[in-house]
């Protein structure tokens, strides 16, 4: 695979280095506070040791670590990784809102691809407070203030902020393209149904459409209910990444999953210039990141078999179908009606249960997505297994903002 990057002077740089996921691990995602002894070092210990065991390597073979979390003190990343050992390696703390886990993965992959390390760890965790997300600091401007002010000019402000922002994007989609509350409810129905077979999922309950539409209302203008919203969660995820030389010298090609394309995109002029709620919640960031990945990997949407995408709220899953190019703008509802995003359809989207049902510990989410897709491409996902999965795509977004899209293929196929 050839990766192209632009230098500051616009000169094209080319790298042929390959990056592989050789081990993954995660904890079960749980309701915050459900266990008194479940602090973030214990979470990181469990996820990290599972990833190392899956890779079949020792911690002292890790040369760098990138550790993501949103809610925590400085150097919590070091404290977490010290559970695995004290080897003096560089440990970098990462915070990129809801895309924090994928941002850690992105940085670890860049270290491998750039020849700075042969084996690196990406780890993410979160210990959250129950209830809706809230600001930590009240004495300084909030990073999302500009986004909130822009959206408030289009849609009446409603608290809590996150469901209002994504709910407004769903309402806009309904007005522009004719999608309906039932489309969004069906997405939640699908993801809850998928989670029944995921032992790592915070919820493993199947709900009827009536259950979903009659649940507690969160954003009434578009009919967004509690069962269409991701919960706050505690948990951790981890991935061990390695170079081609490392997997060859350690005989790991049979289990290795190659990252064949990866892109991180932050807000562009379109975020505010398009003057749409969908752009403000990251649709254009996601679209650009996906296009970059398709170009890098020489793949298109039709080549994909399984997708883990950022369904923090059901409207965002439908909007992301379009951003990833599965269908044209305005046609996301057609995929829902046709059953094309579940088993037996064109793609299986969020076989893990997605954020809506699996849970959403912000720093761990992107690495849990990586773990799920690694298992799917190895054919070891059990009852969740997507038949003959060969190509996978991951999408993780954080407002404020950063979108990370990653494409995967087994190394030995």
For each residue, the residues with C-beta under 8 A, 3 or more apart:
1: 16 18 258 260 261 296 297
2: 14 15 16 296
3: 14 15 16 17 113 296
4: 12 13 14 296
5: 12 13 15
6: 10 11 12 13
7: 10 11 12 13
8:
9:
10: 6 7
11: 6 7
12: 4 5 6 7
13: 4 5 6 7
14: 2 3 4
15: 2 3 5 113 114
16: 1 2 3
17: 3 112 113 114 115 243 244
18: 1 113 243 244 258
19: 109 112 113 241 242 243 258 259
20: 241 242 243 244 247 252 256 257 258 259 411
21: 24 239 240 241 256 257 258 259 370 374 408
22: 54 55 56 57 240 241 242 246 247 252 255 256 257
23: 51 52 53 54 55 56 57 239 240 255
24: 21 50 51 54 237 238 239 240 367 370 371 374 375
25: 46 47 48 49 50 51 52 53 54 237 238 371
26: 29 47 50 200 235 236 237 238 364 367 368 371
27: 30 43 46 47 200 235 236 237 364
28: 199 200 201 202 235
29: 26 200 201 202 233 234 235 358 359 360 361 364 368
30: 27 34 35 38 202 233 234 235 359
31: 34 130 202 231 232 233 234
32: 127 128 129 130 232 233 234
33: 130 234
34: 30 31 38 234
35: 30 38
36:
37: 42
38: 30 34 35 42 43 127 234
39: 42 43 127
40: 43 44 69 72 76 79 80 125 126 127 236
41: 44 45 79 80 82 83
42: 37 38 39 45 46 83
43: 27 38 39 40 46 47 80 125 127 234 235 236 364
44: 40 41 47 48 67 80 81 83 84 123 125 236 238
45: 41 42 48 49 80 83 84
46: 25 27 42 43 49 50 236
47: 25 26 27 43 44 50 51 123 125 235 236 237 238 364 367
48: 25 44 45 51 52 59 80 81 83 84 121 123 236 238
49: 25 45 46 52 53 84
50: 24 25 26 46 47 53 54 238
51: 23 24 25 47 48 54 55 121 123 238 239 240
52: 23 25 48 49 55 57 58 59 62 84 240
53: 23 25 49 50 56
54: 22 23 24 25 50 51 240 255
55: 22 23 51 52 240 242 252 255
56: 22 23 53 250 252 255
57: 22 23 52 61 62 119 240 250
58: 52 61
59: 48 52 62 84 85 87
60: 85 87
61: 57 58 119
62: 52 57 59 65 84 87 89 119 120 121 240
63: 89 117 118 119 120
64: 89 90 91 92 108 111 116 117 120 121
65: 62 77 81 89 90 91 92 108 120 121 122 123
66: 91 92 94 104 105 107 108 111 120 121 122 123
67: 44 76 77 78 80 81 91 92 93 94 104 122 123 124 125
68: 77 93 94 95 96 100 101 103 104 122 123 124 125 363 364 366 367
69: 40 72 76 77 80 93 94 95 100 124 125 126 362 363
70: 95 97 98 100 126 362 363
71: 126 127 128 129 136 362
72: 40 69 76 127
73: 76
74: 93
75: 78 79 93
76: 40 67 69 72 73 79 80 93
77: 65 67 68 69 80 81 91 92 93 94 123
78: 67 75 81 82 91 93
79: 40 41 75 76 82 83
80: 40 41 43 44 45 48 67 69 76 77 83 123 125 236
81: 44 48 65 67 77 78 84 91 121 123
82: 41 78 79 85 86
83: 41 42 44 45 48 79 80
84: 44 45 48 49 52 59 62 81
85: 59 60 82
86: 82
87: 59 60 62
88:
89: 62 63 64 65
90: 64 65
91: 64 65 66 67 77 78 81
92: 64 65 66 67 77 107
93: 67 68 69 74 75 76 77 78
94: 66 67 68 69 77 100 103 104 107 124 363
95: 68 69 70 100 363
96: 68 99 100 102 103 398 402
97: 70 100 143 362 398 399 400 401 402
98: 70 310 312 360 362 365 396 397 398 399
99: 96 102 103 264 310 366 396 397 398 402 403 404
100: 68 69 70 94 95 96 97 103 104 124 362 363 365 366 398
101: 68 104 105 122 124 237 362 363 364 365 366 367 368 369 370 396
102: 96 99 105 106 264 365 366 367 369 370 394 396 404 406
103: 68 94 96 99 100 106 107 264 366 398 402 404
104: 66 67 68 94 100 101 107 108 122 123 124 363 366 367
105: 66 101 102 108 109 122 239 241 366 367 370 404 406
106: 102 103 109 110 262 264 404 406
107: 66 92 94 103 104 110 111 122
108: 64 65 66 104 105 111 112 120 121 122 239 241
109: 19 105 106 112 113 120 122 241 259 262
110: 106 107 113 114
111: 64 66 107 108 114 116 117 120
112: 17 19 108 109 115 116 117 118 119 120 241 242 243
113: 3 15 17 18 19 109 110
114: 15 17 110 111
115: 17 112 243
116: 64 111 112
117: 63 64 111 112 120 243
118: 63 112 242 243 245 246
119: 57 61 62 63 112 240 241 242 243 246
120: 62 63 64 65 66 108 109 111 112 117 240 241 242
121: 48 51 62 64 65 66 81 108 238 239 240 241
122: 65 66 67 68 101 104 105 107 108 109 238 239 241 367 370
123: 44 47 48 51 65 66 67 68 77 80 81 104 236 237 238 239 367
124: 67 68 69 94 100 101 104 236 237 238 361 363 364 365 366 367
125: 40 43 44 47 67 68 69 80 235 236 237 361 363 364
126: 40 69 70 71 233 234 235 236 361 362 363 364
127: 32 38 39 40 43 71 72 234 361
128: 32 71 232 233 234 361 362
129: 32 71 134 232
130: 31 32 33 232
131: 134 232
132: 160 162 163 232
133: 160 161 162 232
134: 129 131
135: 138 142
136: 71
137: 140
138: 135
139:
140: 137
141: 145
142: 135 145 148
143: 97 400
144: 147 148 161 399 400
145: 141 142 148 149
146: 149 150 272
147: 144 150 151 165 271 280 399 400 401
148: 142 144 145 151 152 157 161 165
149: 145 146 152 153
150: 146 147 153 154 272 275 280
151: 147 148 154 155 157 164 165 168 277 280
152: 148 149 155 156 157
153: 149 150
154: 150 151 168 172 275 276 277
155: 151 152 164 168 171 172 221 277
156: 152
157: 148 151 152 164
158: 163 164 167 219
159: 164
160: 132 133 163 164 218
161: 133 144 148 164 165
162: 132 133 165 166 312 313 399
163: 132 158 160 166 167 218 219 224 229 313
164: 151 155 157 158 159 160 161 167 168 219
165: 147 148 151 161 162 168 169 277 280 281 399
166: 162 163 169 170 224 281 312 313 315 316
167: 158 163 164 170 171 218 219 221 222 224 313 315
168: 151 154 155 164 165 171 172 219 221 222 277
169: 165 166 172 173 277 278 280 281 283 315 316 319
170: 166 167 173 174 179 184 222 224 313 314 315 318 319
171: 155 167 168 174 175 221 222 277
172: 154 155 168 169 175 176 276 277 278
173: 169 170 176 177 179 278 315 318 319 330 332
174: 170 171 177 178 179 180 181 222
175: 171 172
176: 172 173 330
177: 173 174 329 330 331 332 333
178: 174 330 333
179: 170 173 174 183 184 318 332 333
180: 174 183 184 333
181: 174 184 185 213 222 223
182: 185 186 209 213
183: 179 180 186 187 318 332 333 336 337
184: 170 179 180 181 187 188 222 223 224 228 314 315 318
185: 181 182 188 189 209 212 213 223 225 228 314
186: 182 183 189 190 209 336
187: 183 184 190 191 228 311 314 317 318 336 341 356
188: 184 185 191 192 207 212 225 227 228 314 356
189: 185 186 192 193 207 208 209 212
190: 186 187 193 194 341 342 349 350
191: 187 188 194 195 311 317 350 353 354 356 357
192: 188 189 195 196 203 205 206 207 212 227 353 356 357
193: 189 190 196 206 342
194: 190 191 197 198 342 350 351 352 353 354 357 384
195: 191 192 198 201 203 204 205 352 353 354 357 358
196: 192 193 204 205 206 353
197: 194 204 382 383 384
198: 194 195 201 204 351 352 353 357 358 384
199: 28 204
200: 26 27 28 29 352 358 368
201: 28 29 195 198 204 352 353 357 358 359
202: 28 29 30 31 231 233 235 357 358 359
203: 192 195 231 353 357 358 359
204: 195 196 197 198 199 201 353 357
205: 192 195 196
206: 192 193 196
207: 188 189 192 211 212 227
208: 189 211 212
209: 182 185 186 189 212 213
210: 213 214
211: 207 208 214 215 227
212: 185 188 189 192 207 208 209 215 225 227 228
213: 181 182 185 209 210 223 225
214: 210 211 225
215: 211 212 225 226 227 228
216: 225 226
217: 220 223 224 225 226
218: 160 163 167 224 225 226 228 229
219: 158 163 164 167 168 222 223 224
220: 217 223 224
221: 155 167 168 171
222: 167 168 170 171 174 181 184 219 315
223: 181 184 185 213 217 219 220
224: 163 166 167 170 184 217 218 219 220 228 229 313 314 315
225: 185 188 212 213 214 215 216 217 218 228 229
226: 215 216 217 218 229
227: 188 192 207 211 212 215 356
228: 184 185 187 188 212 215 218 224 225 313 314 356
229: 163 218 224 225 226 312 313 314 356
230: 311 312 313 354 355 356 359 360
231: 31 202 203 359 360
232: 31 32 128 129 130 131 132 133 360 361
233: 29 30 31 32 126 128 202 359 360 361 364
234: 29 30 31 32 33 34 38 43 126 127 128 361
235: 26 27 28 29 30 43 47 125 126 202 359 361 364 368
236: 26 27 40 43 44 46 47 48 80 123 124 125 126 361 363 364 367
237: 24 25 26 27 47 101 123 124 125 364 365 366 367 368 370 371
238: 24 25 26 44 47 48 50 51 121 122 123 124 367
239: 21 23 24 51 105 108 121 122 123 367 370 371 374
240: 21 22 23 24 51 52 54 55 57 62 119 120 121
241: 19 20 21 22 105 108 109 112 119 120 121 122 259
242: 19 20 22 55 112 118 119 120 246 247 250 252 256
243: 17 18 19 20 112 115 117 118 119 246 247
244: 17 18 20 247 248
245: 118 248 249
246: 22 118 119 242 243 249 250 252
247: 20 22 242 243 244 250 251 252 253 256 411
248: 244 245 251 253
249: 245 246
250: 56 57 242 246 247
251: 247 248 254
252: 20 22 55 56 242 246 247 255 256
253: 247 248 256 411 412
254: 251 411 412
255: 22 23 54 55 56 252 378
256: 20 21 22 242 247 252 253 410 411 412
257: 20 21 22 373 374 377 378 408 409 410 411
258: 1 18 19 20 21 408 409 410 411
259: 19 20 21 109 241 262 406 407 408
260: 1 296 297 299 407 408 409
261: 1 292 293 294 295 296 297 299 405 406 407
262: 106 109 259 293 296 404 405 406 407
263: 288 289 290 292 293 296 404 405
264: 99 102 103 106 289 402 403 404
265: 268 285 286 288 289 292 402 403
266: 285 401 402 403
267: 271 272 285 400 401
268: 265 271 284 285 288
269: 272 273
270: 273 274 279 284
271: 147 267 268 274 279 280 282 284 285 401
272: 146 150 267 269 275 279 280
273: 269 270 279
274: 270 271 278 279 284
275: 150 154 272 279
276: 154 172 279 280 283
277: 151 154 155 165 168 169 171 172 280 281
278: 169 172 173 274 281 283 319
279: 270 271 272 273 274 275 276 282 283 284
280: 147 150 151 165 169 271 272 276 277
281: 165 166 169 277 278 316 319 399
282: 271 279 285 286 397 399 401 403
283: 169 276 278 279 286 287 319 320 322 323
284: 268 270 271 274 279 287 288 323
285: 265 266 267 268 271 282 288 289 397 401 402 403
286: 265 282 283 289 290 320 323 324 395 397 403 405
287: 283 284 290 291 323 324 325
288: 263 265 268 284 285 291 292 403
289: 263 264 265 285 286 292 293 395 403 404 405
290: 263 286 287 293 294 323 324 325 393 395 405
291: 287 288 294 295 325
292: 261 263 265 288 289 295 296 405
293: 261 262 263 289 290 296 297 299 393 405 406 407
294: 261 290 291 297 298 299 300 301 325 407
295: 261 291 292 298
296: 1 2 3 4 260 261 262 263 292 293 407
297: 1 260 261 293 294 407 409
298: 294 295
299: 260 261 293 294 303 304 391 407
300: 294 303 325
301: 294 304 324 325 326
302:
303: 299 300 391
304: 299 301 307 347 391 392 393
305: 347 348 376 386 388 389 390 391 392
306: 347 348 349 351 373 376 377 386 389 391 392 393
307: 304 324 347 348 349 350 392 393 394 395
308: 349 350 351 352 354 369 372 373 392 393 394 395
309: 317 320 324 349 350 354 393 394 395
310: 98 99 316 317 320 355 365 395 396 397
311: 187 191 230 314 316 317 320 350 354 355 356
312: 98 162 166 229 230 316 355 356 360 397
313: 162 163 166 167 170 224 228 229 230 316 356
314: 170 184 185 187 188 224 228 229 311 317 318 356
315: 166 167 169 170 173 184 222 224 318 319
316: 166 169 281 310 311 312 313 319 320 397
317: 187 191 309 310 311 314 320 321 349 350 354
318: 170 173 179 183 184 187 314 315 321 322 332 333 336
319: 169 170 173 278 281 283 315 316 322 323 332
320: 283 286 309 310 311 316 317 323 324 395 397
321: 317 318 324 326 327 332 335 341 349
322: 283 318 319 325 326 327 328 329 330 331 332
323: 283 284 286 287 290 319 320
324: 286 287 290 301 307 309 320 321 393 395 405
325: 287 290 291 294 300 301 322
326: 301 321 322 332 335 346 347
327: 321 322 331 332 334 335
328: 322 331
329: 177 322
330: 173 176 177 178 322
331: 177 322 327 328 334 335
332: 173 177 179 183 318 319 321 322 326 327 335 336
333: 177 178 179 180 183 318 336 337
334: 327 331 337 338
335: 321 326 327 331 332 338 340 341 345 346
336: 183 186 187 318 332 333 339 340 341
337: 183 333 334
338: 334 335 345
339: 336 342 344 345
340: 335 336 345 346 347
341: 187 190 321 335 336 345 346 347 348 349
342: 190 193 194 339 345 348 349
343: 348 351 386
344: 339
345: 335 338 339 340 341 342 348
346: 326 335 340 341
347: 304 305 306 307 326 340 341
348: 305 306 307 341 342 343 345 351 386 389
349: 190 306 307 308 309 317 321 341 342 354
350: 190 191 194 307 308 309 311 317 353 354 356
351: 194 198 306 308 343 348 372 376 381 384 386
352: 194 195 198 200 201 308 358 368 369 372 384
353: 191 192 194 195 196 198 201 203 204 350 356 357 358
354: 191 194 195 230 308 309 311 317 349 350 357 358
355: 230 310 311 312 358 359 360 365
356: 187 188 191 192 227 228 229 230 311 312 313 314 350 353
357: 191 192 194 195 198 201 202 203 204 353 354
358: 29 195 198 200 201 202 203 352 353 354 355 368
359: 29 30 201 202 203 230 231 233 235 355
360: 29 98 230 231 232 233 312 355 365
361: 29 124 125 126 127 128 232 233 234 235 236 364 365
362: 69 70 71 97 98 100 101 126 128 365 398
363: 68 69 70 94 95 100 101 104 124 125 126 236
364: 26 27 29 43 47 68 101 124 125 126 233 235 236 237 361 367 368
365: 98 100 101 102 124 237 310 355 360 361 362 368 369 396
366: 68 99 100 101 102 103 104 105 124 237 369 370 394 396 404
367: 24 26 47 68 101 102 104 105 122 123 124 236 237 238 239 364 370 371
368: 26 29 101 200 235 237 352 358 364 365 371 372
369: 101 102 308 352 365 366 372 373 394 396
370: 21 24 101 102 105 122 237 239 366 367 373 374 394 406
371: 24 25 26 237 239 367 368 374 375
372: 308 351 352 368 369 375 376 381 384
373: 257 306 308 369 370 376 377 392 394 408
374: 21 24 239 257 370 371 377 378 408
375: 24 371 372 378 380 381
376: 305 306 351 372 373 379 381 384 385 386 389 392
377: 257 306 373 374 389 390 392 408 409 410
378: 255 257 374 375 381 410
379: 376 385 389
380: 375 385
381: 351 372 375 376 378 384 385 386
382: 197 385
383: 197
384: 194 197 198 351 352 372 376 381
385: 376 379 380 381 382 389
386: 305 306 343 348 351 376 381 389
387:
388: 305
389: 305 306 348 376 377 379 385 386 392
390: 305 377 409 410 413
391: 299 303 304 305 306 407 408 409
392: 304 305 306 307 308 373 376 377 389 407 408 409
393: 290 293 304 306 307 308 309 324 405 406 407 408
394: 102 307 308 309 366 369 370 373 404 405 406 407 408
395: 286 289 290 307 308 309 310 320 324 403 404 405
396: 98 99 101 102 310 365 366 369 403 404 405
397: 98 99 282 285 286 310 312 316 320 401 402 403 404
398: 96 97 98 99 100 103 362 401 402 403
399: 97 98 144 147 162 165 281 282
400: 97 143 144 147 267
401: 97 147 266 267 271 282 285 397 398
402: 96 97 99 103 264 265 266 285 397 398
403: 99 264 265 266 282 285 286 288 289 395 396 397 398
404: 99 102 103 105 106 262 263 264 289 366 394 395 396 397
405: 261 262 263 286 289 290 292 293 324 393 394 395 396
406: 102 105 106 259 261 262 293 370 393 394
407: 259 260 261 262 293 294 296 297 299 391 392 393 394
408: 21 257 258 259 260 373 374 377 391 392 393 394
409: 257 258 260 297 377 390 391 392 413
410: 256 257 258 377 378 390 413
411: 20 247 253 254 256 257 258
412: 253 254 256
413: 390 409 410
